[in-house]
Amino acid sequence: MEGDVGRGLECQKIMDGKVSDITNGVEKTVPSCCLKARAAVPESDAKCHSTVVSGWFSTGRTLSDKTENQLYYNNPMWPGEAHSMKVEKILFQEKSLYQEVLVFESSSYGKVLVLDGILQLTEKDECAYQEMIAHLPLCSIESPKNVLVVGGGDGGVLREIARHSSAEHIDICEIDKMVVDVSKNFFPELYVGFEDPRVNLHIGDAVEFMRNAPEGKYDAIIVDSSDPVGPAQELVEKPFFETMARTLRPGGVLCNMAESMWLHTHLIEDMMSVCRESFKGSVRYAWTSVPTYPSGAIGFLLCAKEGPPVDFLNPINPIEEIEGALEHQRELKFYNSEVHTAAFALPTFVKRAVRFLDDSYTTKGI
């Protein structure tokens, strides 16, 4: 971003420039950002960050000074901010092989799922995320038959994919079985996605799963991963995007969680640059409102593999009228065709901060 245009709205890396960091008594300068520099050096005390204090849960809470028992907020993805929710009752808290899993009943958003101190979903607003990340790609192509979900162990994305009668085979690769089990026990309205006979669950590493997937197998891939901190960083880098492009059929689509436009324009631009090189077709950024996520918004990267053109802005596979939805209480709560198109309307500051937003922009001029 040039000059003072949109000052206060751009990526933290651009705003701060650099920050002093002290590791093992040695001071060094690292970029301050939502992105790779912070993700590459996670705090050593990060394992404490899902602590519930005085009846409140705060995203990004960490224990920094164990001597003075001082609490502060410094999640590497959202430095200097936190969102708190009142906890009525802790329902589950245990460490899996990969992360700390926490479920609690909140006073205003129903049950809440937290992984490694980062809020993943609440009963009240999960529909805004699950419906959008699934139907933005699937309603943009005709009759998707083979679909892959990366992550999404709570089952919400599966629930939405299952609404599409054209889907014949649905794979899901989730690394943490505990997330699946917790969803079954505490979030049955999401876990219902696993009960569809078309679903095939694979517990394991997504990178390895994708390496072994046949070329051109999938019509659509939906990546419902955690934020790119630590091991999950590999899921937003070029080799993984290239692998996903290989496993899509020509004209196939990817929808990848792509952070908040209010906080991570630098990350969004990096991801879009890589995806334009990897997929060759249309690449778009969309967003939706999720009140309990940092900044209250979350974005999605929509990519089409080179082949039959895909117009993400205008859905060709409407899904508003679902046979039997009212009878089974499975009607859509958030998504519709108007919301679909509106999701690609971006604020001026985002258009100025992020190149590659216009389909006419190609890698030739980079």
C-alpha positions as CSV (number, residue, x, y, z in Angstrom):
1,M,0.0,0.0,0.0
2,E,1.4,3.3,-1.0
3,G,1.4,6.6,0.9
4,D,-1.2,7.0,3.6
5,V,-4.1,5.4,1.7
6,G,-6.1,3.2,4.1
7,R,-3.7,3.9,7.0
8,G,-4.8,1.8,10.0
9,L,-6.4,-0.8,7.8
10,E,-3.5,-2.5,6.2
11,C,-1.5,-5.6,7.3
12,Q,0.2,-5.4,10.6
13,K,3.6,-6.1,8.9
14,I,3.2,-2.9,6.9
15,M,2.0,-0.9,9.9
16,D,4.7,-1.9,12.3
17,G,7.6,-2.5,9.9
18,K,9.5,-4.5,12.4
19,V,9.5,-5.5,16.1
20,S,12.1,-6.3,18.7
21,D,12.0,-9.9,19.8
22,I,14.0,-11.4,22.7
23,T,14.7,-15.2,22.5
24,N,17.0,-16.9,25.0
25,G,18.3,-13.5,26.1
26,V,19.3,-12.4,22.6
27,E,17.5,-9.5,21.0
28,K,16.8,-9.7,17.3
29,T,14.6,-8.0,14.8
30,V,11.8,-9.9,13.1
31,P,8.9,-8.7,10.9
32,S,5.7,-8.2,12.9
33,C,2.9,-9.9,11.0
34,C,0.2,-12.3,10.9
35,L,2.4,-14.2,8.5
36,K,5.4,-16.4,8.3
37,A,7.9,-14.6,10.5
38,R,5.7,-14.9,13.5
39,A,4.4,-18.3,12.6
40,A,7.9,-19.7,12.2
41,V,8.8,-18.8,15.8
42,P,5.8,-19.6,18.0
43,E,6.0,-18.6,21.6
44,S,7.4,-21.3,23.9
45,D,4.5,-20.8,26.3
46,A,1.8,-21.2,23.7
47,K,0.6,-24.4,25.3
48,C,-1.0,-22.3,28.1
49,H,-3.2,-20.2,25.8
50,S,-6.6,-21.8,26.3
51,T,-6.7,-21.0,30.0
52,V,-10.1,-19.9,31.2
53,V,-9.7,-17.2,33.9
54,S,-12.4,-15.9,36.2
55,G,-15.2,-17.5,34.2
56,W,-14.0,-15.9,30.9
57,F,-12.4,-17.4,27.8
58,S,-10.2,-15.1,25.8
59,T,-8.7,-16.0,22.4
60,G,-5.0,-15.5,22.3
61,R,-4.5,-15.5,26.1
62,T,-1.0,-16.7,27.0
63,L,1.0,-17.0,30.2
64,S,4.2,-15.0,29.6
65,D,5.7,-14.5,33.0
66,K,5.3,-17.6,35.1
67,T,7.1,-16.0,38.1
68,E,4.6,-13.1,38.4
69,N,1.8,-15.1,36.9
70,Q,1.1,-12.2,34.5
71,L,-1.4,-12.8,31.7
72,Y,-1.3,-10.9,28.4
73,Y,-2.6,-11.2,24.9
74,N,-0.2,-12.0,22.1
75,N,-1.4,-14.6,19.7
76,P,1.1,-14.4,16.8
77,M,-1.8,-14.2,14.3
78,W,-3.5,-11.3,16.1
79,P,-0.9,-9.4,18.2
80,G,-2.4,-7.0,20.7
81,E,-6.0,-8.0,20.6
82,A,-8.4,-10.5,22.2
83,H,-12.0,-11.5,22.2
84,S,-13.6,-12.7,25.4
85,M,-16.7,-14.9,26.0
86,K,-18.3,-15.7,29.3
87,V,-18.0,-19.4,30.2
88,E,-21.0,-21.0,31.8
89,K,-19.5,-24.5,32.0
90,I,-16.4,-26.3,30.7
91,L,-17.6,-29.5,29.0
92,F,-14.3,-31.0,27.8
93,Q,-10.6,-30.1,28.0
94,E,-7.9,-32.5,27.0
95,K,-4.7,-32.5,25.0
96,S,-4.6,-34.7,21.9
97,L,-1.5,-35.9,20.0
98,Y,-1.5,-32.5,18.2
99,Q,-3.3,-29.8,20.2
100,E,-5.3,-28.8,23.2
101,V,-9.0,-29.3,22.7
102,L,-11.5,-27.3,24.7
103,V,-15.3,-27.3,24.6
104,F,-17.4,-25.0,26.8
105,E,-20.9,-23.7,27.1
106,S,-21.0,-19.9,26.6
107,S,-23.6,-17.5,27.9
108,S,-24.6,-16.2,24.5
109,Y,-23.2,-18.3,21.7
110,G,-24.0,-21.8,22.8
111,K,-21.3,-24.5,22.8
112,V,-17.9,-23.4,21.7
113,L,-15.0,-25.4,20.2
114,V,-11.4,-24.2,20.8
115,L,-8.2,-25.7,19.5
116,D,-4.9,-24.6,20.9
117,G,-6.5,-21.5,22.4
118,I,-8.0,-20.4,19.1
119,L,-11.8,-20.4,18.8
120,Q,-13.0,-22.6,15.9
121,L,-16.7,-22.4,16.0
122,T,-19.8,-21.6,18.1
123,E,-23.3,-23.1,17.8
124,K,-24.8,-19.7,17.1
125,D,-22.7,-18.5,14.2
126,E,-21.0,-21.6,12.7
127,C,-23.5,-21.5,9.8
128,A,-22.0,-18.4,8.4
129,Y,-18.6,-20.1,8.0
130,Q,-19.6,-23.7,7.1
131,E,-22.2,-22.8,4.6
132,M,-20.1,-20.2,2.8
133,I,-16.9,-22.2,2.6
134,A,-18.8,-25.2,1.1
135,H,-21.4,-23.5,-1.2
136,L,-19.2,-20.8,-2.7
137,P,-17.2,-23.4,-4.6
138,L,-19.9,-26.1,-5.1
139,C,-22.5,-23.7,-6.4
140,S,-20.0,-22.3,-8.9
141,I,-19.7,-25.5,-10.9
142,E,-22.2,-27.9,-12.4
143,S,-22.9,-31.2,-10.7
144,P,-19.8,-31.7,-8.4
145,K,-19.4,-35.4,-8.0
146,N,-16.0,-36.0,-6.2
147,V,-15.2,-33.6,-3.3
148,L,-12.3,-33.5,-0.8
149,V,-12.3,-31.8,2.5
150,V,-9.0,-31.0,4.2
151,G,-9.4,-30.5,7.9
152,G,-13.0,-29.9,8.9
153,G,-13.0,-32.6,11.6
154,D,-16.1,-31.1,13.3
155,G,-18.2,-32.3,10.3
156,G,-19.8,-28.9,9.4
157,V,-18.4,-28.7,5.9
158,L,-19.5,-32.3,5.3
159,R,-23.0,-31.5,6.4
160,E,-23.1,-28.7,3.8
161,I,-21.6,-30.8,0.9
162,A,-24.1,-33.5,1.6
163,R,-26.9,-31.1,0.6
164,H,-25.7,-31.5,-3.0
165,S,-27.4,-34.5,-4.5
166,S,-24.8,-34.6,-7.3
167,A,-22.0,-35.5,-4.9
168,E,-21.2,-39.2,-5.2
169,H,-17.9,-39.5,-3.3
170,I,-16.8,-37.2,-0.4
171,D,-13.3,-37.7,1.1
172,I,-12.2,-35.9,4.3
173,C,-8.6,-35.9,5.6
174,E,-8.4,-34.8,9.3
175,I,-5.2,-35.2,11.3
176,D,-6.7,-35.2,14.7
177,K,-9.2,-38.0,15.6
178,M,-10.0,-36.3,18.9
179,V,-11.7,-33.4,17.0
180,V,-14.0,-35.9,15.3
181,D,-14.9,-37.6,18.5
182,V,-15.5,-34.4,20.4
183,S,-17.8,-33.2,17.6
184,K,-19.8,-36.5,17.9
185,N,-20.2,-36.0,21.6
186,F,-20.9,-32.3,21.8
187,F,-21.8,-31.0,18.3
188,P,-24.3,-33.5,16.8
189,E,-25.7,-30.9,14.5
190,L,-22.3,-30.7,12.8
191,Y,-21.3,-34.3,13.2
192,V,-24.3,-35.3,11.2
193,G,-22.1,-34.7,8.1
194,F,-20.1,-37.8,9.0
195,E,-23.2,-40.0,8.9
196,D,-23.7,-39.5,5.2
197,P,-22.8,-42.8,3.4
198,R,-20.9,-40.9,0.7
199,V,-18.4,-39.7,3.3
200,N,-15.0,-41.5,3.6
201,L,-12.9,-40.4,6.7
202,H,-9.1,-40.5,6.5
203,I,-7.2,-39.8,9.7
204,G,-3.8,-38.5,8.9
205,D,-1.6,-35.8,7.5
206,A,-3.2,-33.9,4.6
207,V,0.1,-33.2,2.9
208,E,0.9,-36.9,2.6
209,F,-2.7,-37.7,1.6
210,M,-2.6,-35.2,-1.2
211,R,0.7,-36.5,-2.5
212,N,-0.9,-39.9,-2.9
213,A,-4.1,-38.7,-4.4
214,P,-4.7,-39.5,-8.1
215,E,-4.3,-36.7,-10.7
216,G,-7.5,-35.0,-11.7
217,K,-9.6,-37.0,-9.2
218,Y,-11.6,-34.2,-7.6
219,D,-14.2,-31.7,-8.9
220,A,-13.7,-29.6,-5.7
221,I,-11.4,-29.3,-2.8
222,I,-12.4,-27.4,0.4
223,V,-9.6,-26.6,2.9
224,D,-11.0,-26.0,6.3
225,S,-7.7,-25.8,8.1
226,S,-6.5,-24.0,11.2
227,D,-4.7,-20.6,11.0
228,P,-1.2,-20.8,9.4
229,V,0.8,-20.9,12.7
230,G,3.4,-23.6,13.2
231,P,2.7,-26.9,11.3
232,A,-0.4,-25.5,9.6
233,Q,1.8,-23.0,7.8
234,E,2.7,-25.7,5.2
235,L,-1.0,-25.7,4.1
236,V,-0.7,-22.1,2.7
237,E,2.6,-22.5,0.8
238,K,3.2,-23.1,-2.9
239,P,4.0,-26.9,-2.9
240,F,0.7,-27.7,-1.2
241,F,-1.3,-25.5,-3.6
242,E,0.5,-27.1,-6.6
243,T,-0.4,-30.6,-5.2
244,M,-4.0,-29.6,-4.9
245,A,-4.1,-28.2,-8.4
246,R,-2.7,-31.5,-9.7
247,T,-5.5,-33.5,-8.0
248,L,-8.3,-31.3,-9.4
249,R,-9.8,-32.1,-12.8
250,P,-9.6,-29.3,-15.5
251,G,-12.0,-26.6,-14.4
252,G,-12.1,-28.0,-10.9
253,V,-12.3,-25.6,-7.9
254,L,-10.6,-25.0,-4.6
255,C,-12.0,-23.0,-1.7
256,N,-9.3,-22.3,1.0
257,M,-9.8,-20.4,4.2
258,A,-7.9,-17.1,3.7
259,E,-8.0,-15.1,6.9
260,S,-9.5,-11.6,7.6
261,M,-9.1,-8.7,5.2
262,W,-9.0,-6.4,8.2
263,L,-5.9,-8.1,9.6
264,H,-4.0,-10.0,7.0
265,T,-3.9,-8.3,3.6
266,H,-0.2,-9.3,3.2
267,L,-1.1,-13.0,3.7
268,I,-4.0,-12.7,1.3
269,E,-1.8,-11.2,-1.4
270,D,0.9,-13.9,-0.9
271,M,-1.7,-16.7,-1.2
272,M,-3.4,-15.1,-4.3
273,S,0.0,-14.7,-6.0
274,V,0.9,-18.4,-5.4
275,C,-2.6,-19.6,-6.5
276,R,-2.5,-17.6,-9.8
277,E,0.7,-19.5,-10.6
278,S,-0.6,-22.9,-9.5
279,F,-4.1,-23.0,-10.9
280,K,-4.0,-20.8,-14.0
281,G,-7.7,-20.2,-14.0
282,S,-9.9,-17.7,-12.1
283,V,-8.7,-16.7,-8.6
284,R,-11.0,-14.7,-6.3
285,Y,-11.2,-13.5,-2.7
286,A,-14.6,-13.6,-0.9
287,W,-15.5,-13.0,2.7
288,T,-18.3,-13.4,5.2
289,S,-19.2,-12.1,8.7
290,V,-18.6,-14.4,11.7
291,P,-19.0,-12.4,14.9
292,T,-16.8,-14.6,17.1
293,Y,-13.8,-14.6,14.8
294,P,-11.0,-12.0,15.1
295,S,-12.3,-8.8,13.5
296,G,-15.7,-10.4,13.0
297,A,-14.9,-11.5,9.4
298,I,-13.2,-14.3,7.6
299,G,-12.1,-14.7,4.0
300,F,-12.0,-17.5,1.4
301,L,-9.7,-18.0,-1.6
302,L,-11.6,-19.4,-4.6
303,C,-9.4,-20.9,-7.3
304,A,-10.3,-22.7,-10.6
305,K,-7.9,-25.0,-12.4
306,E,-7.1,-24.2,-16.0
307,G,-9.8,-25.7,-18.2
308,P,-13.6,-24.9,-18.5
309,P,-14.0,-21.3,-17.2
310,V,-15.5,-20.7,-13.8
311,D,-17.4,-17.5,-12.9
312,F,-17.3,-17.6,-9.2
313,L,-19.4,-14.4,-8.9
314,N,-22.5,-15.9,-10.4
315,P,-23.6,-19.3,-9.0
316,I,-24.8,-21.7,-11.7
317,N,-25.8,-24.4,-9.2
318,P,-28.4,-22.8,-6.8
319,I,-29.1,-24.6,-3.6
320,E,-31.7,-22.5,-1.8
321,E,-34.5,-25.0,-2.4
322,I,-33.5,-28.2,-0.7
323,E,-35.9,-31.1,-1.0
324,G,-36.9,-32.2,2.5
325,A,-34.8,-29.6,4.3
326,L,-37.7,-28.2,6.4
327,E,-38.9,-31.6,7.3
328,H,-35.5,-32.6,8.6
329,Q,-34.6,-29.2,10.0
330,R,-31.7,-28.9,7.6
331,E,-32.6,-25.7,5.8
332,L,-29.9,-23.2,5.1
333,K,-29.5,-20.4,7.7
334,F,-27.0,-18.1,6.0
335,Y,-26.1,-18.8,2.4
336,N,-28.2,-17.8,-0.6
337,S,-27.4,-16.8,-4.2
338,E,-27.5,-13.1,-3.3
339,V,-25.1,-13.6,-0.5
340,H,-22.9,-15.6,-2.8
341,T,-22.5,-12.8,-5.3
342,A,-22.2,-10.1,-2.5
343,A,-19.3,-12.1,-0.9
344,F,-17.0,-11.0,-3.7
345,A,-17.7,-7.3,-3.2
346,L,-14.6,-5.9,-1.6
347,P,-14.0,-2.6,0.3
348,T,-11.8,0.0,-1.4
349,F,-8.9,-0.4,1.0
350,V,-8.7,-4.1,0.2
351,K,-8.6,-3.5,-3.5
352,R,-5.8,-1.0,-3.0
353,A,-3.8,-3.3,-0.6
354,V,-4.0,-6.5,-2.5
355,R,-2.9,-7.0,-6.1
356,F,-4.3,-9.9,-8.1
357,L,-7.9,-9.2,-7.1
358,D,-8.9,-8.5,-10.7
359,D,-9.1,-11.5,-13.0
360,S,-7.5,-9.5,-15.7
361,Y,-4.4,-9.3,-13.6
362,T,-2.1,-12.1,-14.7
363,T,1.3,-13.4,-13.6
364,K,2.8,-12.2,-16.9
365,G,3.2,-8.7,-15.5
366,I,4.7,-9.7,-12.2
